[in-house]
Amino acid sequence: MGIRCDLSWKAVTHYKAKVGQEMIENEIVHLFFGHYSGPANPDPDEAGDWGWYRLETIREQIQASHRYSYWLKEYFRQRLI
């Protein structure tokens, strides 16, 4: 996203998800969080779409669509975000 900020460790979690016909992600993830309020400069080869959203808006959208990745939905489900 072309941003830099200080990060703080929040949690470690695990998820397993089908990501293709015969592919499965089986990930152990360390979550870090930070605050940033400057401009973003996403690489179009890495991000097809992006935006700044309030967490409550994302929670509502996750319930009503297939817009977000499995892992983000899982972090919200586990109340890590």
C-alpha angles and dihedrals in degrees: 000000000000095000135126129198141143113276133209125202112246110171150326119238142168132222137173122200140162109245101174142000093293103004127102129185111216103180138174106199133191110208121214126182134197142166122246131167104170131097123297125223106190121192106240089216089061105033124041093184137002143168145162111263135173112246091241090056091052091048090054094046093048090058093051106039150032090235099114133063122261093248094055091050089049093052090052091046090053089047091239090132 
